[in-house]
Amino acid sequence: MKRRRIIKQRRRIFVAVEGAGEQAFIKFLQHHSDQKGLNIHLDCETLNGGGYKTMFERAVHYRSRKGRNKVKAILIVDADRAEKKDDGWSIEKLRAEVSKKNFAVCFQTPNQEGLLLRMLPGKERLQPNASETLKQLRKDWNGYQKPVDAHTLISKFSLNDMLRVADCDMELKNLLIAIGLVKS
């Protein structure tokens, strides 16, 4: 009698992100999680921008659908949104609110372009200015197009590139710990 192969169920993690570029980054994380044999599924919802309050309210709404309330939840947003004061929430206010709803939050500093810039070789310790990151990234990454797609990220960067940045960026490191790519 042939034995049936048992397929281990993946652990679902709900991830709410600002836009298409962040969604591509989640696919990049999923790719590396699969490569490492982690049994996770990063269930991503795009929030289409807005202020911290607006995005968080959308994230809570999306999480409540399809039984996602039972899984770990992470919100990924740009730190430079606080400067825009779109809906009056500061970084501190967002941190307080996400903890009430059992979310984790990861701030991309200063934004996604800044994270990608720091993933380039030798750039992990940069503290780029939000207004200059896109210009600086395009200078150092010939052909960069916003929003970046997952295929481009996977072909451009390795897991080690991301881990180098995580050694200098606690927000990224905590995200990688939450999904299991880094041990705590």
C-alpha positions as CSV (number, residue, x, y, z in Angstrom):
1,M,0.0,0.0,0.0
2,K,1.3,3.4,-1.0
3,R,1.8,5.9,1.8
4,R,0.2,9.3,1.2
5,R,2.6,12.2,1.5
6,I,1.6,14.5,4.3
7,I,1.7,18.2,3.4
8,K,2.3,20.4,6.3
9,Q,-0.2,23.3,6.5
10,R,1.4,26.7,6.1
11,R,1.2,29.2,8.9
12,R,-0.7,32.3,7.6
13,I,0.6,35.8,8.4
14,F,-1.6,38.7,7.4
15,V,0.4,41.6,6.0
16,A,-1.2,45.0,5.1
17,V,1.0,47.2,3.0
18,E,0.8,50.7,1.5
19,G,1.0,50.0,-2.2
20,A,2.2,47.9,-5.1
21,G,5.9,48.3,-4.3
22,E,5.4,47.0,-0.8
23,Q,3.3,44.2,-2.2
24,A,6.2,43.2,-4.4
25,F,8.5,43.3,-1.3
26,I,6.2,40.8,0.4
27,K,6.4,38.5,-2.6
28,F,10.2,38.9,-2.3
29,L,10.0,37.9,1.3
30,Q,7.7,35.0,0.4
31,H,10.2,33.8,-2.2
32,H,13.0,33.8,0.4
33,S,10.8,32.1,3.0
34,D,10.0,29.3,0.5
35,Q,13.7,29.0,-0.4
36,K,14.5,28.5,3.4
37,G,11.7,25.9,3.7
38,L,9.6,28.0,6.0
39,N,6.0,26.8,6.1
40,I,4.4,30.3,6.0
41,H,2.0,32.1,3.7
42,L,2.2,35.9,3.6
43,D,-1.4,36.9,3.0
44,C,-0.9,40.4,1.6
45,E,-3.5,43.2,1.2
46,T,-2.6,46.5,-0.5
47,L,-4.1,49.6,1.3
48,N,-3.5,52.1,-1.5
49,G,-1.9,54.8,0.6
50,G,-3.4,57.4,2.8
51,G,-2.5,58.5,6.3
52,Y,-1.7,56.2,9.1
53,K,-5.2,56.3,10.5
54,T,-6.8,55.6,7.1
55,M,-4.4,52.7,6.3
56,F,-4.8,51.2,9.7
57,E,-8.6,51.3,9.6
58,R,-8.5,49.6,6.2
59,A,-6.0,47.0,7.5
60,V,-8.3,46.1,10.5
61,H,-11.3,45.8,8.0
62,Y,-9.4,43.6,5.6
63,R,-8.1,41.4,8.5
64,S,-11.6,40.8,9.8
65,R,-12.6,39.2,6.5
66,K,-12.1,35.5,5.8
67,G,-11.2,34.5,9.3
68,R,-7.9,36.4,9.4
69,N,-8.5,37.6,12.9
70,K,-6.9,34.4,14.2
71,V,-3.5,35.0,12.5
72,K,-0.5,37.2,13.2
73,A,-1.0,40.6,11.6
74,I,1.7,43.1,10.4
75,L,1.2,46.6,9.0
76,I,4.1,47.9,6.8
77,V,4.1,51.7,6.2
78,D,6.7,54.4,5.3
79,A,8.0,56.4,8.3
80,D,8.0,59.6,6.2
81,R,4.2,59.6,6.2
82,A,4.3,61.1,9.7
83,E,5.7,64.3,8.2
84,K,2.7,64.6,5.8
85,K,0.2,64.5,8.7
86,D,-2.4,63.2,6.3
87,D,-4.9,62.3,9.0
88,G,-3.3,63.6,12.1
89,W,-1.8,60.4,13.4
90,S,1.9,60.3,14.5
91,I,4.1,57.3,14.6
92,E,3.6,57.1,18.3
93,K,-0.2,57.2,17.9
94,L,-0.1,54.4,15.2
95,R,2.1,52.3,17.5
96,A,-0.4,52.6,20.3
97,E,-3.4,51.8,18.1
98,V,-1.9,48.8,16.4
99,S,-1.1,47.2,19.8
100,K,-4.7,47.5,20.8
101,K,-5.8,45.4,17.8
102,N,-3.0,42.9,18.1
103,F,-1.0,44.1,15.0
104,A,2.7,44.6,14.7
105,V,3.9,47.6,12.7
106,C,7.0,47.9,10.6
107,F,8.1,51.4,9.5
108,Q,10.2,51.5,6.3
109,T,12.8,54.3,7.0
110,P,12.3,56.7,5.6
111,N,10.3,55.0,2.9
112,Q,10.5,51.9,0.6
113,E,13.0,53.6,-1.7
114,G,15.2,54.2,1.3
115,L,15.0,50.5,2.2
116,L,15.9,49.4,-1.4
117,L,18.8,51.9,-1.5
118,R,20.2,50.5,1.7
119,M,19.9,46.9,0.2
120,L,22.5,47.9,-2.4
121,P,26.1,46.7,-1.6
122,G,27.8,49.0,1.0
123,K,24.8,51.2,1.5
124,E,23.2,49.5,4.6
125,R,24.3,52.2,7.0
126,L,22.9,55.1,5.0
127,Q,20.4,57.4,6.7
128,P,18.8,58.8,3.5
129,N,16.7,61.9,3.5
130,A,13.1,61.1,2.4
131,S,13.0,63.8,-0.2
132,E,16.2,62.6,-1.8
133,T,15.8,58.8,-1.7
134,L,14.2,58.2,-5.1
135,K,16.7,60.4,-6.8
136,Q,19.6,58.7,-5.0
137,L,18.2,55.2,-5.7
138,R,17.8,55.9,-9.4
139,K,21.4,57.2,-9.5
140,D,22.7,54.0,-7.8
141,W,20.3,51.5,-9.5
142,N,20.3,52.2,-13.2
143,G,16.8,51.5,-14.6
144,Y,14.9,51.5,-11.3
145,Q,11.2,52.0,-11.9
146,K,8.6,52.8,-9.3
147,P,6.7,50.8,-8.2
148,V,9.2,47.9,-8.4
149,D,7.9,44.5,-9.1
150,A,8.7,41.2,-7.3
151,H,10.6,39.6,-10.2
152,T,12.9,42.6,-10.3
153,L,13.5,42.5,-6.5
154,I,14.2,38.8,-6.6
155,S,16.7,39.1,-9.5
156,K,18.4,42.2,-8.0
157,F,18.7,41.3,-4.3
158,S,19.6,38.3,-2.2
159,L,18.5,37.3,1.2
160,N,22.0,38.4,2.4
161,D,21.4,41.9,1.1
162,M,18.3,42.2,3.2
163,L,20.0,40.6,6.3
164,R,22.8,43.2,6.0
165,V,20.2,46.0,6.3
166,A,18.4,44.2,9.1
167,D,21.6,44.3,11.1
168,C,21.3,48.1,11.0
169,D,17.5,48.5,11.0
170,M,15.5,47.1,14.0
171,E,12.1,47.6,12.2
172,L,13.2,45.4,9.4
173,K,14.9,42.9,11.7
174,N,11.6,42.6,13.8
175,L,9.7,42.0,10.6
176,L,12.1,39.2,9.6
177,I,11.9,37.7,13.1
178,A,8.0,37.8,12.9
179,I,7.9,35.8,9.7
180,G,10.8,33.5,10.7
181,L,13.6,34.5,8.3
182,V,15.7,35.6,11.3
183,K,16.0,34.0,14.7
184,S,15.3,36.2,17.7
